[in-house]
Every structure is written in structure tokens, then in C-alpha cells.
Amino acid sequence: MDEVSNGAIVPAVKKEPAMSLPGAPMDPDADMAAAGVSQLDKDFLCPICMQTIKDAFLTACGHSFCYMCIITHLRNKSDCPCCAQYLTTKQLFPNFLLDKLLKKTCARQISKTASPVEHFRQELQQGCEVSVKELDVLLALLLEKKRKMEQEEAERNMQILLDFLSCLRKQKLEELNEVQTDLQFIKEDISSVERHRMDLYRARDRYSMKLRTLGDDPWVRKARPSSIDKNSSGSISNPLSLRGGMSSGNLQIKKVDGWGQVNSAGLQRKDAVSGSDSQLINQSGLAIVRKKRVHAQFNDLQECYLQKRRQLANQPYNPQERDKNVLQREGYTAGLANFQSVLSTFTRYSRLRVIAELRHGDLFHSANIVSSIEFDRDDELFATAGVSRRIKVFDFSSVVNQPADLHCPVVEMSTRSKLSCLSWNKFVKNQIASSDYEGIVTVWDVNTRQSVMEYEEHEKRAWSVDFSRTEPSRLVSGSDDCKVKVWCTKQEASALNIDMKANICCVKYNPGSSHHIAVGSADHHIHYYDLRNISQPLHVFSGHQKTVSYVKFLSNNELASASTDSTLRLWDVKENTPTRTFRGHTNEKNFVGLSVNSEYIACGSETNEVFVYHKEISKPVTWHRFGSPDVDDAEDEAGSYFISAVCWKSSSPTMLTANSQGTIKVLVLAA
């Protein structure tokens, strides 16, 4: 494909027009129908309208036509439609013989196809003699026949109605049983949650009592006014000693000490009350906001709850290591606990907040598109690459903590061609792989800024490259040459080669295995391979309507995919089933980026927006629009920019995003 300024266009399969096979047999029914038309019937057709002649008229040259057809023709021309001989209306004559033949032929054809009733009707019309007695018998037979037909029709209608009502009753009973089961689940869960909430209230009261007990501890009180004693004795004992009232002075000091204790305790209680009040106000405000989020996505959350509750109905809740210090949740099931986790994570955030921003290069240069952005193994560095033919490595903490209009990369490496994808080695910190528009896959050493290996077997543009998470020397790449290649950093040639039938747009290793890869291609499918047997994929996931542009693993069993049909899809690679479809963003032709963590899926949009989805909810949690730096050009340029790359920072709520203008933002999910 040509290199255009608006970024890399996702390849698509070109549909070939369907062609009829030579020598294909004709429809036999059509052949029989054509053969059934007799030559005599053809002679009765009007040469002008090609229908049976009506009101036949004969010309001087001997041809017969429908009267209206030949009259209409002669209004425009003065010749015979058959032989082109000069002809006028005065040379037309009624063809009585042909009219008579046509009527007989029509009657003969009607008699062949007419029903017995029609024959009887014709006989009566022609004057057939029938006695009154015979007519009474016929009428009785017809009446009985009518009653029988009406009875059969009524029985059929009743049977159809009965079948419908039976199916409806069965369906509603199933729905009722399902609703009753769901209501029982809800009843049990409400009881469990109420018990756990009461346990939390009691635990909170116990903690409050302990805090008050510690506050009233004499050792604490003795330690607290010690500083006041020194200050009080220094400021008050001197004037009292001048009066000689030593004992009274001591008494006064004690009073002052007592006042100081009471006053300080009162101030502390006041501060504690005011602080708790403000905290309660903040918490109640957050609770209201979170409730609004729940109601906004209530249908999806309801579906999620019921799905998890039904699937995990009989599985008890087993708290993880991190939950051991939390109160035991009596009566909790795995489904309820799972849904509570979804609900809390889903309602936790409502917006994306910008915490840093940098420019990838010249603001108005067309070669600023960031095609790929990736964090390193420890999330300390991140690398960017794109059509600028450079890999730039930035220090993340410097970008976030040192605000500046233009951040300088800590490492910059030049390449011969435009870059499409980056992948850090998760074992070797300083190693990163890239794929480019010439089909070259390169492994770089970031410390030395030099290439370690270059693989040039791809014949066309390489769209994707990925390091294995379990085998540090293995990486895989996909290309427009319809080939997937597996490489080893210890050898120069490819270790494996998979030939496919469509352009390869994305490849990804399963994070838990070095033998399984997911491949997205222009044939609208995701091919899941076991590299130990590449003769055919383990499974082909179908559902997208256009090219699959990205595949990413959320876990060993969960795979997310993006397509130019403006949808994301979640798949279960263990059960080989689709899980969910996400809609909200716009993606019809460009690579807009896809990134996942354990709970959230982020992608770009051709509306210059970043969208975030929770993996259990099909609608976006939130989104953020990239603004144009020039307010005057904001409206004109809004449609020309798109998000080109996104990347989560491990499992944190922080992500890196970049657009086709070369703007990179650090976004964080916020309440």
C-alpha cells in the first residue's frame, strides 16, 4: 500500500466477483416450460406486444395484429412492423376467422385446466337440463362438503392455537423458573450482604472503642501534657513565687495543667469530629456518584450478575491471600464475590485525567504518527515508534514529574523504514523488537543503540511483532505476505513458518505458553495456533465483520480483539467461545491501538478519542478526547486525527496514548 499522511490503513480482503461456470446446465423446469409452448401458440402471438392477439386485424400484406397495437404503431409510422411494406389505417381489415380460432383455443385450454366445479358451471351456463330433485341432491352434497371443510378448517385453527399456547406456556414456565431461581439467588445474596455489612459495622465500632480507649489511656495523657507542663511552669510559676505562695502556686499550676488537658482534649475531639464529618460528606458524595454509574449501566450489570450467579451457583467463596485479614464473608458464593469485584472496579472510575503530555516531533509534520507505544519490563521506560523512522525511549518518571512542552528521549535509534510495531523483551530489560514497512523484523539493544539481529524473510510489510512471555529468545511476526514467522534470537533464519490465505495484521503470544499464538488477519477471523502442530489452527474465532487489526491477551484464557467493524470482542480460548462484544468507538480503516490489563480494555477511535471498557460491560466506562493545540483549527482538524496507539502501565490505572498528530498523553483513571 502507498504510504499516506493519515497513517497505516488496515488491510482488507478484496472480494472477487462471483462468476458463472461455463457449461453449467440450464434449469430443467425452464427447459420443459419452453418446450411446452407449441408452435401454434406462438402463431397466435401479436408481433408487437408478444401477447395473444386480441381483436385481430389483418393488413394488406397478410399479417395479423392486435387492433390497438397496429393502430398505435401507424400513428407514428406508415409501414408494416413485420415486412416494412407501406401501410395505412385504410389497409386494415377485421380477421374474423382468426378471432374465432382464438376463442376456441382459449376455451380448449380453459377446459383442460378447469376444475370439475368450473366444468359444471359452464355446463349450466350452456343450458344443461337438470331436474329439481337432482339440484336438491347436489345442494345437499355441497352443503355437507362445506360443513366438513369448515370443520376441518376450525380444527386446524384450534390445533395451531393450541400449539402456540403450549409453546408459550412452556417458554413462560421456563422463564418463571429462571426468574424464581434468580429471585432466590438475590434473596440469599441480600441476606449474606446484610450480615456482612452488620459485621463491618460491629468491627468499625470495635475499632472506634479501641481508639477511644487508647485516647483515654493515662500513659497517653501523661505523655501528652508534658510539653504543656514545661511551658506552663515556665510562664506562671515566676509571678507566683514573687508573692511567696508556693503551695498556691502549685495548685494554680495543677489547675492550669487540668485546663490545658481538657482544652487540648476538647480541641482534638473537635478536630476529629470535623474531620470525620468532612470525610463522611466526601464518602457520601462518592457513593452517590457511584450509584449513578450503576443506574446508568444497570442492564449490563444485571446481566453480568445473573450470568456469574448462575454459572457459579454451587461454588463456595474462597478468599485469596490478600483477603485473609478481611472479615469472613459468611454465606458468600463465588458468583456474588466475583460480581462484587466487578461492581467495585467498574464504579471506581468515571473519567480519564491527563497527568502529562509530550510531543513526538514537529507538530505540523505529517510524519509524526505514533504507530506503537510500549512499556518495558519494569514500567520504568517506554518506547515509541512510527512513521518518523525512529525508536524513541523515554523515562516515564521524568515525563510525569518534570512538566515540559518537549521531553527529550533518553535513547533514540534510527531505522531505514517506517515502523509498525514494537515489543519489549520481558526477560532482557534492554532488548526490544520492531517490525517495519519493508518487512524487516529487528531486535535492538537499547543500551548500545545497535541492532542485535535483523530478519528479512518477509516479502511485504510486517505489521506486528511480539516477544514470548515464557521463552525470552522467541518472538513471532506477521506480514502482508500472508505469513506468520517464529524467530529465535540465537539463530538467523526463522524457526517456523505458517502460510495463511490473507494478510496478517496482528500476532500475539499467549502469556502463559510459548507454544500458543493468536493471529488476526484480513479474513475477519482470529486463528489460534499450537506451534507444535501448525498444519491447522486449534480454533478459528469468527464474529468480526471486517479485518481483525489487534489481538491481546488479558489472561491465559481471555483474548481481546479489535476490528475495523468498530467493535472489540472478548473470547475464551479455553472453551473456544465468544464472551462479549464492545461497542462505542469508531474504527473503520486505521490502526487505532488496543491495550488490556486484568480488568480493563483500552482502544483508540477515529474520532480522536480514547475509550476504556470494563471487560464485563459492553459499553464504555469512560473516554477522553484529544484536543487540537490550535483552537481556530480544532473544528477543521477534528476529523483528520485519530488515536494511533495505547498502552496500559501493567495493572495500574495509568496508560499511555498517542494520536496521529504525534501527541502523547499520560492518562489515569479517576473517580
N, C-alpha and C positions, 0 to 999 in steps of 0.2 A: 504493500500500500504506500501511497505517497505520504510524505511527511508534511503534515499541515500544522498550522499555528494553533489550532484549537485542541491539540492533544491527540493521543492514540485512540483510534476508533476500534471498538471491539469487533473482531472478525465475525462474519456470519456465513452460514452455508447458503450458496446460491442454488435455488430450486430450478431444476431442469423441467421445461415444459413437457407434459405427457404427450407421447407420440403414438399414433395408432400403428399396430403391427401390420406389415404388408401381408396380403393373402389371408387376412382374418375372415372367417366365414360370416356370411350375412345372417340376419335373424331369420330362422326358418319360418316363423309365423308370417313375417313380412313377405317372404317368397311365396308362401301359399296364398296369401291375400292377393298378391299381384297376379299370380297365375289364375286366381278365381275370377278375375274380371274378363268377361268374354269379349270377343271382337265385336259381337252385336251390340253390347252395351256401349262400347267405345264409339260406334257409329251413331249412337243416339245423343252424343255429347255436342254441345254448341261449340264451334271452333273459337268463339270469342270468350265466353265465360267458363268454358270447360265443364259445364253442368248439363244435366239432362235438358234437352230442348223444351222450352215452354212457349206455347203459341207459335208453332213452326211456320216460317215463311220461306218461300223458295225464290231464288234470284234467277235472272235471265240466263246466267251462266251455269245454273244447275246445282247450286249449293244451298243448304238449308241452315237457318239461324233462328235464335230466339227473336221474336219481333222487336222487343225493346233493345236488344243488343245491336241488331243491324241498323235500327233507326238511329240510335245514339252514334254509331260509327259513321253513318252517312252525313250526320250534321257537321262532322269535322273533315271527312274525306269523301271522295267520289269514286271509290274503287272497291272491288270485292276483297275482303280480308284473306280469302284463300288463293285466288288466282290473279289478283290485282287488275282485273278487267274493269273497264269503265262501268259505273253503276250509279243509278239514281233511285229515288224512292218510287218512281213510276214503274220501275222494273222489278218490283217486289210483288209476289203473289202468295196467297194462303196455301199451305201444303196440308190439305185435309187428310190425305192418306197417311202421312207421317204422324199427324196428331192422333189418328185412330189407332195406329200401331203402338204409339207410346202409351196410350191409355190402357190397351190390352196388356202390354208388357208390365206396366206398373201394377195392374190388377193381379197378374200372374205371380209377380214377386211378392205381393202382399199376402196372397193365398198360401204361398209356401211357408212364410214366416208367421202367419197369423195363428192365434190360439184357437182352441175349439169354441170358446165363447165368441170370438170375433167371427168365426165361420157361421155360427148360429145367428148372430146379429145380422150378418149380411143376407143370410137366407130369409130371415124375417123381413128385411127391407126389400128384398126382391119379390115378396108376395107369397112366400111358402105357406101352404094351408096347414093350420094346426088347430085341433079341436080344443074346446074349453077344458075338457077333462085332462087332456094332455098338458095344457098350460098349468092346471092346478097341481098336477104331479111334479111338473118342472119347478113351479114356485115353492112347493113343499121341500123338494130336494135342495133348492138354492137356499131356502131359509135354514134348513138343518146344517147345510155346509157353512153358512155364515156364522151360525151359533157355535159350531165346532171350532172354526178358525178364531173367533173371538175368545173362546175358552182357552185355546192353546196360547193365544197371544197374552191373555191375562196371566196364565200360569208361568209363561216365560218372564213376564214383567215382575211377578211376585218372586220368582227364583232369583232374578238379578238383584232385586231389592234385598232379599234375604241374604244373598251372598255379600252384598255391600255392608249390610248391618252387622253381619257376623265378623267380617274383616275389621270393621270399625270397632266393634266391641272387643275383639282380640287385641287390637292396637291400643285402645284406651286402657284395657286391663293391664297390658304391659307397661304403659306409661304410668298408670296408677301405682303399680307395684314398684316401679322405679322411683316415683315421687315419694311413696311411703318409705322406701329404703333410704332415700336421700333425707327425708324428714327425720328418720331415726338417727342417721349419721349426725345431722345438725343438732338434734336434741342431746345426743351423747356428747358432742363436742362443746355445746354451750355449757353443759354440766361440768365437763373437765376444765374448760377455761375459767368458769366461775370459781371452781375450787382452787385452781392455781392462782387466780387473782387474789382470793382471800389469803392464801398462803403468803403471797407477796406483801399484802397489807400488813399481816402479822409480823413478817420479817422486818418490814420497814419500821413498825412500832418498836420492835425489839432493838433495832439499831438506834432509834431515837432515844430510847431509855438508856442504852449504854452510853450514848454521847452525853446525855444529861447527867448520868451518874459520874462519868469522868469529869464533867464540869463542876460538880459539887464535891469532888474528892478534896479532903483537907490538904493533902500534899500538893495538889494543883493550886489550891487557894494560897498556900504558904509560899509557893514559888512565884505566884503572880504578883502579890503586893510588895515583894521585896524591894523592887525598884522604887515603889511609892514611899516605903518606909524611909529609904535614904533621902529622898527628895524632901519628904515632909519633915523629918528630924532636922535636916539642914536648914530649912526655911522657917520653922516655927519654934524650935527649942531655944533659939537665941534670945528672942524677946521675952520669953517666959523665964529664962534663967536670970535675966536682969532684974526681974521682980522678986526673985528668990523663991518662987513657987515651984519647987522641983516636982513635988508629988502631983500638984495640979497640972503641971506641965506634962507629966507622963500621962495623966488622964486625958488631957487635951489631945495629946498625940494619938492615943488609942481611938479617941472619937474621930479624929481626922482620918486615922487608918481605916476605921469602920466605914466612914463616909466614902472614902476612896474605894473600898472594896465594893460597897453597894453601888456606887456610881459607875464603877468600871463594869461590874456585872450587868447593871441595867443597860449600859451602852452596848455591851456585847449582845445581850438578848435583843435589843432594838435592832442592831445591825443584822443579827441572824434572822429576825422576823422580816425585816425589809428585804433582805437578800432572798429569803425563801419565797416571799410574795412575788418578787420580780421573776424569780425562777419559775414559779407556778404560772405566772402570766405568760412567760415565753413558751413554757411547755404546752399550755392550753392553746396558745396561738398555733404552734406547730401541729398539735393534734387536730385542730380544725382544718388546717391546710391539708394534712394527710387524709382526713376523712373526705375532703372534696376530691382528692385524687382517686380515692376508692370509688366514689359515686360516678366519677367521670368514666371509669373503665369497669363499671360494675358487671356488665355482661361477660366480659372476658375473664374477670376474676372469678365470677360464679362458675364459669365453665372449667377454669383451672382447678378450683376447689373440688368440684364434683368428680372431675377426672382423676385427681390424685386420691380422693377419698375412696372411690370405687376400686381403683387399681390396688391400693394398699390397705384395703378394709381390715384384713385379718393380721396385718403385720404390726407388732408392738413397737413402740418408740424406744430406740436405743440411743441414749445421749452419747455424743462424741467426747473426746478427751477435753476439749475446750469447754464443755458444758458440765463438767464434774462439780465445779464449785457453785453451780446454779441449783436452785431448789428443784427437787424431783417433781416431774410433771405427772401426777397420778391420773390415770385414765387416758393419757395422750396416746394416739396412734401415730404410726409413721406418716400416714397421709395428712393428718392435721398438722403435725410438726413440719412436714415438708411445705405445706401451703403457708403456714405462718412465716417460714423463712422467705418464701416468695413475696408474701404481702409486705413484710417489713422492708425487704430490699427494694421492692417496686415503689413503695410510698416514701422511701427515704429521700429521693431526689426529685426535683421538679424543673431544673434548669441547668444550663451549661454556662459556667463563668470563665471568662478569659483571665488567665494569670500571667501570660507572657505572649509576646508576638515578635516575630522577626521576619525579615525579607530575605528571600533566597538569592536575589540578584537585582538587576536593573528592573525597576518597577514596570516600565513600559516596553520591555523587550519580550518578544514572543517566545523566546527560548527559556522561560522561567518555570515551565510546568514541572511540578514535582510528581514523578510517577510512582515513587516508593519512598516510604519513611519507616525506619525500624529502630527499636531499642536494642542495645547489646545485651549480653548475658546478665549483667548486674544492674541494668537500667541506669547506668551512670552516663553512658554516651548514647547518642542517637545519630543515625546516618541518613542522609537524603540523597536521592539521585533522580535524574530526569533527562529532559531533552537538552540540558546545558552541557552534557558530556563530562560531568564532574561528579565525583562522590565526595560529599562534604560531611565531616564528622564534627558534631558539636558536643560540648559538655552541658548536660541537662541542668545541673545545679547553677551554672553560670548564666544560662539563658533565663532561668526562673528568678534568680536572686539579684541579677545585675541588669536592671532595665536599660535598654538601649535600643535605638532605632535599627542599628545594623550590628549583629553579632558576627564575630569572625570565627570561622571553624577552627578547631584545634588540629584537624588534619584535612587535607584536600588532595584528591587524586584525580588526574585527568584520564579520560578514556578516548578511544578512537571514534566511538559511535554513541548515539543516544541510548540511554539506559531505560530499561523497562521494569526491573525488579531487583531488590536487594534481600539478602538473608544472612543474618549473623550466625556464626557457629556458636551453639550454646555450651560447648565444652572449651573451645580455644577462644579466649576473650578477644584477641586481636585479629581474628580471622573473619572475613566477610566475603560473600559470593555475590556476583552480579550477572545479569543477563542483559544483552543489548539488541539493537535493531539489526545487526548483522548476523545474529545467531550465535555469537560468541559467549560462552559461559566462562567467567574469570573468577578465580579465588585470589583475594588480596590479603596482604599482611599490613594492617593498619599502622603498626609501629614503624615499619621500614618504608611504607607508602609504595610498595612494589607488588607486582602480581606474582603469586606463587605458582599458579597453574592456569593455563588457557586451553579451553576445549573448543574446537572449531568444527565439530562434526555436523551441527545443524546447518541445513541448507537455506533456511529462511529465518526471519525474525524470531528470536526467543522471547516469549512473553513472561515466563515465570521460572524461578529457581528457588529451591528450598533445601536447607540442611536437615539431616535426620536429628531428632532429639535424643536418640538412644545410641546411635553409631556415629561418632564425630567425624569419621572420614568419608561418610556417604552423603551425597546430595543428588537431587533429581531436578530435571529441567523439562520444559515443554515448549513447542515451537509451532510456527505456522506451517512447517513442513510435515505436520501430522505425526510427529514422532515424539515419544517420551523417552528420555535417556537418563540412565542412572550412572553416576560418576563416582570414582574413588580418588581422593586426593593423593593416593600413593601410586597411581598409575595414570598414564597419559590418555589412553583410549577409554571409551565408555565401557562400563561393566555389563550393562543390559540395554536393550533397545526394544521399545514397544511401538509397532506400527499401527496407527489408527486411521479412520476414514475421514476425519475432519480436523480443522485447525485446533491446536491445543492452546487454550488461553490461561490455564492455571493448573498447578500441581502442588500437592501438599502431603508431607509425611504424616502418618498417624503418630501423635506424640508418645504413644506407649509401645510402638513397634517400629522396627526398621524394615519390616517386610511388607507393610501395607501402605499404599498411597491412594489418594483420591485425585482424579483427573477431571477437570471441567473443560468442555470443548464446544465448538460451534454447532454441534449436532443437537444441542439443547439438553444433553444428558450429562450425568456425573458417573464416571466409570471408577469402580473401587477394585483395585488390583491387589493380589498377593504376589509379591515379586518372586516367590519360589515357584510359581506356575503362571506364566504370563500368556499362555495360549488363549485364555479368555478371562474376563473380569469375574471377580467373586459376585458382584451385583452391579446392575446399571440402574441408577436412580432417575426416574422420569417424572416430570411435572412442570419444569420450566417451559415457557413458550418460545424463548429465544436463547441466544448464546449464553452459556454459563461463563461468567467473567472471573469469579473468585470462588475458592473453596478454603475454609478454615475450620480447624477442629477446636471445639470448646472443651472436649474431654476425649477419652479413648473411644467413647461410643457415640458422641454427639458431633455432627458435622453440619456446618452452616455453609450456604452457597448464595451467591449473588448472580443476577442475570440482567440482561438488557430488556427484560419484560417488566422492569420496575418492581420486582419482588425479591425478597430474601426467603429462603426456605431452610428449615431445620430438619435433619434426618437422623435416624437411629441406625448406625452402621452395624450394630449387633443384631437387631431384629430385621434389618433391611426394610424399614418402613418410614414414610414421611411423618413428621411430628407436627409441624406448624408452618404457616405461611405469613410473612410480614409484609405489610403494605403501608405506604405513606410517603416515601421518597419518589423521586423521578429519575429514571435511568433508562435511556433508550439507545444510546450509541457509544458512550465513552466509558473508560475505566474510571470509576469514581471511588474506589477503595473499599476495603472491608477489613474489620478487625474484631476480635472476640476476646472475652475473658470468661471466667466461670459462670457469670450471671448475665452479662450484657453483650449486645451486638451493636457495633457502630458501623455506619456506612455513610458515604457521601451522596450527594444529589446533584443533578444538572441544574438545579435552581440555586446553586452556590450555598447550600446548607448542609450541615452535618446532622444526621439523625441517630438517635440512640433508642434501641429496643431492649426490653427485658425478654429473655428467652422464653418466658411462659406467656407473654402477652403479645398479640399480633399487631397492636397499634403502637406508635412511638411513645416512649416515656417523655422525651423532650427533644428539642432540636435547636440549632444555633445557626444564624445566617452570617456569612462573611460579608462585611460592608465594603463598599468601594472607597478607596482613600480620597478620591476626588468627588465631592458632593455633587458638583454640576454634572458629572458623567455617570453618576450612580444609576440613574434610570436607563440610560443608553447602554451601559455595560452590564446590567444585571443579567441579561440573558446570554451573554457571551462567556461568562466564567462558570466554572463548576468545581466541585470538590474532587481532587485527584488522588488523595492518599490519606489514610487514617491509621492510627496505631495506638492501642492501649498500653499503658505502663504496667505490665504484669497484671496483677489482680486489683490494682488500685483504681479509684475513680478518676484518674488523670489520663488524658490522651493527647496525642499529637495529631494535628490535622493540617493539611496543606491543600491549596487550590491551584487552579490553572494559571493564576496570576503570579504565583511564586510567593504568596503569603503563607507563613507557617504560624499556627497558633497553638498554644498550650491551653487546653480546656480542662476544667474539673467539674464533675457533677456536684451540684449544690442543692440545698433544701429550698 
